[in-house]
């Protein structure tokens, strides 16, 4: 059997869309969510060490923009298992020509997409439906002391959220805005 993933590039180097290839019949479908062997070249020799799940009750909720500082920087594979989200990655690599640029993908239970977010990116999403469930595969353990974040309404990023931003946690609402020299 061929690959269960079609890899698509984005305008931000290293940020990839993995189009999962489910196999279905009259009973339903089977879908591979992750495969170390097939995705090894995109994980730069790292392994998945943690899998997390989130549930967001209400449409419009925004979670993020989160990242971990080195040496705890991580690659994430993010997918939506129920509902639909506007999933955003922001390039934080200072030497990148796309530094502070963002890219978004619609992830849903029906479009079978995974966003592979490499080290050096912040990540967040907005729910476009009620009851969204997200699954995250991480190449690094969560380290609270290494956590960083960016404000989702920062004018320097100018993310075009499809809905009014609601449901921010106190932590996410408290992230500072970028300065003009950042």
Backbone as CSV, one residue per row, in Angstrom:
resi,resn,N_x,N_y,N_z,CA_x,CA_y,CA_z,C_x,C_y,C_z
1,UNK,0.846,-1.172,0.000,0.000,0.000,0.000,0.892,1.236,0.000
2,UNK,0.481,2.279,-0.692,1.232,3.523,-0.779,1.125,4.327,0.492
3,UNK,1.676,5.507,0.421,1.680,6.405,1.575,0.258,6.798,1.969
4,UNK,0.056,6.962,3.241,-1.232,7.426,3.770,-1.254,8.946,3.925
5,UNK,-0.183,9.627,3.451,-0.076,11.078,3.564,0.426,11.664,2.251
6,UNK,-0.216,12.718,1.795,0.312,13.523,0.702,0.819,14.804,1.344
7,UNK,2.109,15.104,1.154,2.736,16.249,1.799,2.647,17.460,0.874
8,UNK,2.103,18.557,1.418,1.951,19.798,0.660,2.725,20.899,1.366
9,UNK,3.459,21.703,0.606,4.204,22.814,1.189,3.281,24.017,1.371
10,UNK,3.750,24.983,2.138,3.043,26.246,2.358,4.021,27.377,2.033
11,UNK,3.574,28.624,2.060,4.497,29.746,1.817,5.575,29.917,2.893
12,UNK,5.443,29.246,4.035,6.429,29.336,5.110,7.264,28.062,5.120
13,UNK,8.539,28.177,4.836,9.433,27.021,4.721,9.351,26.132,5.957
14,UNK,9.167,24.843,5.734,9.097,23.867,6.816,7.705,23.610,7.352
15,UNK,6.796,24.552,7.168,5.406,24.373,7.599,4.697,23.575,6.510
16,UNK,4.172,22.412,6.871,3.603,21.493,5.890,2.161,21.130,6.215
17,UNK,1.412,20.844,5.167,0.079,20.266,5.307,0.202,18.804,4.916
18,UNK,-0.233,17.938,5.807,-0.266,16.504,5.527,-1.703,16.152,5.193
19,UNK,-1.944,15.822,3.952,-3.287,15.426,3.537,-3.402,13.926,3.773
20,UNK,-4.139,13.560,4.817,-4.301,12.148,5.140,-5.158,11.476,4.065
21,UNK,-4.890,10.216,3.810,-5.568,9.466,2.766,-6.367,8.313,3.385
22,UNK,-7.590,8.590,3.848,-8.372,7.518,4.471,-8.808,6.477,3.441
23,UNK,-8.977,5.267,3.919,-9.523,4.192,3.089,-10.919,3.891,3.621
24,UNK,-11.903,3.922,2.744,-13.270,3.726,3.199,-14.034,2.725,2.363
25,UNK,-15.082,2.213,2.946,-16.023,1.354,2.240,-17.394,1.562,2.891
26,UNK,-18.321,0.671,2.633,-19.687,0.846,3.134,-19.772,0.838,4.664
27,UNK,-18.760,0.319,5.337,-18.766,0.269,6.798,-18.312,1.565,7.442
28,UNK,-17.563,2.383,6.686,-16.981,3.604,7.245,-15.598,3.823,6.670
29,UNK,-14.644,4.204,7.526,-13.293,4.433,7.017,-12.243,4.090,8.051
30,UNK,-11.030,3.909,7.541,-9.838,3.729,8.358,-8.890,4.848,7.955
31,UNK,-8.282,5.491,8.966,-7.405,6.613,8.669,-6.189,6.574,9.572
32,UNK,-5.013,6.655,8.978,-3.781,6.739,9.754,-3.575,8.189,10.154
33,UNK,-3.431,8.445,11.448,-3.240,9.805,11.945,-1.767,10.176,12.040
34,UNK,-0.902,9.176,12.179,0.525,9.413,12.315,1.268,8.144,11.953
35,UNK,2.446,8.295,11.341,3.317,7.156,11.054,4.767,7.632,11.130
36,UNK,5.498,7.154,12.120,6.896,7.543,12.322,7.719,7.307,11.063
37,UNK,7.548,6.155,10.427,8.338,5.818,9.246,8.064,6.784,8.083
38,UNK,6.806,7.067,7.825,6.454,7.926,6.700,6.788,9.395,6.945
39,UNK,6.802,9.829,8.195,6.991,11.246,8.492,8.372,11.574,9.053
40,UNK,9.245,10.572,9.173,10.560,10.757,9.803,11.353,11.893,9.171
41,UNK,11.356,12.001,7.853,12.167,13.048,7.207,11.678,14.453,7.561
42,UNK,10.423,14.591,7.912,9.865,15.902,8.250,10.003,16.229,9.738
43,UNK,10.416,15.255,10.528,10.574,15.455,11.972,12.036,15.635,12.361
44,UNK,12.925,15.737,11.372,14.347,16.004,11.612,14.954,15.063,12.645
45,UNK,14.621,13.787,12.547,15.201,12.791,13.432,14.591,12.726,14.828
46,UNK,13.556,13.503,15.071,12.914,13.500,16.384,11.734,12.531,16.377
47,UNK,11.342,12.114,17.546,10.211,11.202,17.707,9.084,11.911,18.442
48,UNK,7.888,11.423,18.243,6.743,11.917,19.000,6.872,11.385,20.424
49,UNK,6.811,12.299,21.409,6.959,11.902,22.808,5.716,12.201,23.638
50,UNK,4.792,12.984,23.071,3.604,13.357,23.836,2.451,13.600,22.872
51,UNK,1.263,13.155,23.265,0.052,13.392,22.477,-0.958,14.065,23.395
52,UNK,-1.517,15.186,22.927,-2.483,15.948,23.718,-3.784,16.107,22.950
53,UNK,-4.845,16.326,23.682,-6.187,16.486,23.128,-6.802,17.726,23.755
54,UNK,-7.498,18.539,22.948,-8.235,19.664,23.522,-9.668,19.639,23.008
55,UNK,-10.552,20.156,23.821,-11.960,20.305,23.467,-12.336,21.747,23.729
56,UNK,-12.948,22.386,22.753,-13.414,23.771,22.894,-14.916,23.775,22.686
57,UNK,-15.637,24.274,23.662,-17.093,24.187,23.644,-17.746,25.095,22.609
58,UNK,-17.224,26.318,22.448,-17.967,27.326,21.691,-17.246,27.824,20.448
59,UNK,-18.024,28.084,19.439,-17.565,28.680,18.184,-16.958,30.050,18.471
60,UNK,-15.840,30.362,17.818,-15.171,31.649,17.987,-14.035,31.630,18.991
61,UNK,-13.944,30.583,19.807,-12.886,30.472,20.805,-11.521,30.457,20.126
62,UNK,-10.591,31.213,20.676,-9.213,31.209,20.178,-8.304,30.683,21.271
63,UNK,-7.440,29.751,20.899,-6.398,29.223,21.783,-5.053,29.524,21.136
64,UNK,-4.134,30.074,21.917,-2.805,30.363,21.378,-2.520,31.843,21.477
65,UNK,-1.462,32.220,20.928,-0.466,31.583,20.082,0.666,31.094,20.983
66,UNK,0.958,29.808,20.987,1.890,29.203,21.934,3.122,28.642,21.228
67,UNK,4.222,28.595,21.976,5.452,27.940,21.523,6.297,27.635,22.754
68,UNK,7.356,26.851,22.562,8.313,26.581,23.632,9.689,27.066,23.170
69,UNK,10.403,27.745,24.078,11.742,28.232,23.791,12.733,27.064,23.768
70,UNK,13.812,27.177,22.951,14.879,26.168,22.990,15.456,26.097,24.402
71,UNK,15.920,24.975,24.840,16.070,23.721,24.095,14.815,22.846,24.098
72,UNK,13.683,23.415,24.473,12.433,22.665,24.535,11.537,22.916,23.320
73,UNK,12.078,23.573,22.300,11.298,23.820,21.080,10.802,22.490,20.529
74,UNK,9.648,22.529,19.904,9.010,21.287,19.463,8.444,21.414,18.060
75,UNK,8.337,20.273,17.429,7.553,20.144,16.205,6.217,19.559,16.628
76,UNK,5.128,20.070,16.028,3.784,19.578,16.354,3.098,19.118,15.075
77,UNK,2.351,18.056,15.186,1.401,17.646,14.145,0.020,17.864,14.751
78,UNK,-0.783,18.743,14.144,-2.057,19.168,14.708,-3.188,18.791,13.759
79,UNK,-4.255,18.220,14.301,-5.409,17.847,13.488,-6.702,18.026,14.266
80,UNK,-7.769,18.222,13.524,-9.086,18.415,14.113,-9.885,17.123,13.961
81,UNK,-10.348,16.583,15.073,-11.100,15.326,15.055,-12.606,15.531,15.019
82,UNK,-13.055,16.713,15.462,-14.490,17.007,15.469,-14.663,18.506,15.287
83,UNK,-15.490,18.893,14.326,-15.730,20.299,14.064,-14.790,20.844,13.014
84,UNK,-14.560,22.173,13.075,-13.687,22.843,12.113,-12.984,23.997,12.807
85,UNK,-11.692,24.165,12.500,-10.907,25.255,13.071,-10.119,25.973,11.982
86,UNK,-9.810,27.235,12.277,-8.895,28.065,11.500,-7.582,27.963,12.247
87,UNK,-6.640,27.182,11.727,-5.405,26.850,12.425,-4.271,27.725,11.904
88,UNK,-3.544,28.374,12.819,-2.553,29.386,12.454,-1.169,29.016,12.985
89,UNK,-0.156,29.209,12.134,1.241,29.084,12.540,1.955,30.386,12.189
90,UNK,2.783,30.883,13.113,3.536,32.125,12.922,5.024,31.792,12.961
91,UNK,5.751,32.223,11.938,7.192,31.979,11.834,7.935,32.887,12.815
92,UNK,8.630,32.288,13.791,9.396,33.041,14.788,10.902,32.916,14.580
93,UNK,11.307,32.353,13.458,12.735,32.165,13.181,13.317,33.491,12.676
94,UNK,14.107,34.139,13.510,14.617,35.480,13.195,15.420,35.533,11.899
95,UNK,16.062,34.458,11.510,16.854,34.449,10.276,16.037,34.050,9.045
96,UNK,14.751,33.877,9.206,13.881,33.452,8.108,13.379,34.656,7.315
97,UNK,13.293,34.529,5.986,12.715,35.626,5.196,11.224,35.836,5.476
98,UNK,10.597,34.870,6.146,9.176,35.005,6.483,8.967,35.210,7.989
99,UNK,9.981,35.767,8.653,9.889,36.053,10.081,8.643,36.898,10.373
100,UNK,7.843,36.459,11.326,6.589,37.053,11.779,5.455,36.970,10.745
101,UNK,5.647,36.227,9.689,4.539,35.954,8.761,3.739,34.793,9.329
102,UNK,2.470,34.764,8.982,1.605,33.682,9.443,0.959,32.987,8.254
103,UNK,0.561,31.760,8.502,-0.175,30.974,7.511,-1.271,30.224,8.259
104,UNK,-2.441,30.143,7.644,-3.565,29.432,8.260,-4.100,28.378,7.314
105,UNK,-4.624,27.334,7.899,-5.304,26.262,7.179,-6.608,25.962,7.901
106,UNK,-7.624,25.619,7.139,-8.842,25.081,7.741,-8.603,23.610,8.001
107,UNK,-8.756,23.222,9.247,-8.654,21.812,9.626,-10.032,21.390,10.094
108,UNK,-10.476,20.228,9.644,-11.800,19.765,10.055,-11.817,18.251,10.166
109,UNK,-12.896,17.776,10.733,-13.095,16.333,10.845,-13.297,15.705,9.474
110,UNK,-13.668,16.501,8.486,-13.987,15.932,7.167,-12.939,16.194,6.095
111,UNK,-12.004,17.142,6.304,-11.041,17.390,5.228,-9.729,16.622,5.395
112,UNK,-9.561,15.908,6.491,-8.441,14.976,6.683,-7.074,15.644,6.539
113,UNK,-6.940,16.859,7.064,-5.662,17.558,7.014,-5.005,17.578,8.384
114,UNK,-3.679,17.494,8.371,-2.841,17.690,9.551,-1.882,18.820,9.220
115,UNK,-1.675,19.741,10.147,-0.671,20.776,9.960,0.569,20.360,10.741
116,UNK,1.692,20.213,10.027,2.962,19.883,10.653,3.709,21.194,10.866
117,UNK,3.837,21.571,12.133,4.398,22.860,12.521,5.793,22.614,13.092
118,UNK,6.841,23.083,12.394,8.198,22.808,12.866,8.601,23.678,14.047
119,UNK,9.743,23.347,14.629,10.329,24.180,15.678,10.487,25.592,15.139
120,UNK,10.325,26.571,16.019,10.511,27.954,15.613,9.233,28.623,15.151
121,UNK,8.092,28.016,15.426,6.797,28.587,15.070,5.916,28.670,16.308
122,UNK,5.055,29.692,16.350,3.985,29.754,17.339,2.743,29.148,16.697
123,UNK,1.845,28.626,17.517,0.642,27.968,17.008,-0.582,28.396,17.804
124,UNK,-1.684,28.545,17.083,-2.970,28.814,17.712,-4.086,28.492,16.740
125,UNK,-5.312,28.530,17.234,-6.446,28.263,16.342,-7.698,28.944,16.862
126,UNK,-8.657,29.106,15.935,-9.987,29.601,16.277,-11.004,28.558,15.862
127,UNK,-11.931,28.248,16.754,-12.977,27.275,16.436,-14.033,27.923,15.547
128,UNK,-14.407,27.206,14.504,-15.433,27.687,13.578,-16.759,26.981,13.796
129,UNK,-16.769,26.071,14.744,-17.997,25.352,15.105,-17.934,25.056,16.599
130,UNK,-19.072,24.726,17.170,-19.121,24.344,18.586,-18.552,22.938,18.750
131,UNK,-17.992,22.661,19.894,-17.556,21.314,20.237,-16.370,20.804,19.437
132,UNK,-15.366,21.639,19.202,-14.190,21.213,18.434,-13.245,20.383,19.295
133,UNK,-12.757,19.328,18.698,-11.761,18.474,19.350,-10.506,18.453,18.497
134,UNK,-9.381,18.769,19.127,-8.085,18.816,18.460,-7.156,17.774,19.061
135,UNK,-6.300,17.218,18.211,-5.300,16.248,18.634,-3.934,16.784,18.226
136,UNK,-2.968,16.769,19.155,-1.634,17.303,18.929,-0.600,16.213,19.209
137,UNK,0.319,16.024,18.292,1.449,15.120,18.473,2.693,15.999,18.623
138,UNK,3.469,15.828,19.717,4.610,16.700,20.023,5.917,15.924,20.040
139,UNK,6.994,16.576,19.566,8.323,15.964,19.620,9.087,16.353,20.879
140,UNK,8.472,17.111,21.762,9.119,17.529,23.005,8.081,17.499,24.123
141,UNK,8.532,17.172,25.319,7.651,17.207,26.471,7.320,18.655,26.817
142,UNK,6.138,18.881,27.336,5.750,20.215,27.767,6.618,20.646,28.942
143,UNK,7.161,21.846,28.853,7.986,22.411,29.923,7.452,23.799,30.238
144,UNK,6.726,23.974,31.360,6.115,25.266,31.671,7.112,26.431,31.700
145,UNK,8.336,26.170,32.159,9.339,27.231,32.244,9.801,27.694,30.863
146,UNK,9.612,26.881,29.830,10.060,27.218,28.476,8.929,27.768,27.607
147,UNK,7.727,27.846,28.171,6.574,28.271,27.375,6.624,29.757,27.048
148,UNK,6.234,30.071,25.820,6.104,31.447,25.384,4.804,31.623,24.641
149,UNK,4.452,32.882,24.403,3.224,33.134,23.673,3.205,34.511,23.048
150,UNK,2.316,34.676,22.104,2.121,35.935,21.400,0.644,36.278,21.477
151,UNK,0.338,37.565,21.519,-1.059,37.980,21.602,-1.730,37.769,20.248
152,UNK,-2.891,37.142,20.270,-3.583,36.790,19.020,-4.100,38.007,18.260
153,UNK,-4.213,39.142,18.930,-4.686,40.365,18.269,-3.560,41.368,18.026
154,UNK,-2.318,40.912,18.081,-1.182,41.801,17.871,-1.259,42.427,16.478
155,UNK,-1.274,43.761,16.390,-1.375,44.409,15.079,-0.175,44.143,14.179
156,UNK,0.973,43.839,14.767,2.141,43.521,13.949,1.958,42.225,13.181
157,UNK,1.226,41.288,13.761,0.949,40.021,13.073,-0.220,40.181,12.109
158,UNK,-1.219,40.954,12.504,-2.403,41.230,11.672,-3.064,39.942,11.168
159,UNK,-3.263,39.006,12.078,-3.944,37.755,11.703,-5.404,38.075,11.419
160,UNK,-5.897,37.604,10.305,-7.282,37.847,9.899,-8.160,36.689,10.397
161,UNK,-8.516,36.745,11.672,-9.371,35.714,12.260,-10.738,35.785,11.575
162,UNK,-11.315,34.661,11.215,-12.582,34.688,10.479,-13.790,35.128,11.307
163,UNK,-13.710,34.984,12.629,-14.804,35.372,13.527,-14.262,36.324,14.582
164,UNK,-15.126,37.060,15.258,-14.638,37.842,16.390,-13.953,36.909,17.400
165,UNK,-12.836,37.365,17.951,-12.068,36.559,18.899,-12.809,36.516,20.228
166,UNK,-13.109,35.313,20.712,-13.776,35.116,21.995,-13.071,33.989,22.745
167,UNK,-13.418,33.840,23.991,-12.969,32.691,24.769,-11.490,32.622,25.055
168,UNK,-10.785,33.756,25.018,-9.355,33.727,25.347,-9.164,33.409,26.831
169,UNK,-8.194,32.578,27.129,-7.849,32.337,28.527,-7.170,33.583,29.077
170,UNK,-7.119,33.707,30.388,-6.436,34.845,31.008,-4.969,34.871,30.588
171,UNK,-4.347,33.711,30.508,-2.937,33.632,30.087,-2.771,34.148,28.675
172,UNK,-3.614,33.681,27.735,-3.492,34.100,26.340,-3.797,35.583,26.171
173,UNK,-4.785,36.099,26.892,-5.121,37.520,26.814,-4.013,38.385,27.400
174,UNK,-3.184,37.821,28.258,-2.119,38.572,28.907,-0.804,38.618,28.159
175,UNK,-0.690,37.901,27.045,0.560,37.957,26.290,0.781,39.378,25.759
176,UNK,2.002,39.863,25.835,2.333,41.224,25.405,2.280,41.347,23.891
177,UNK,2.032,42.560,23.452,2.110,42.876,22.031,3.583,43.023,21.642
178,UNK,3.885,42.736,20.394,5.245,42.924,19.899,5.586,44.406,19.848
179,UNK,6.833,44.720,20.054,7.257,46.104,19.911,7.615,46.357,18.447
180,UNK,7.755,47.570,18.072,8.077,47.918,16.687,9.440,47.375,16.272
181,UNK,10.305,47.054,17.209,11.647,46.558,16.867,11.767,45.047,16.997
182,UNK,10.694,44.366,17.342,10.775,42.904,17.533,11.057,42.193,16.238
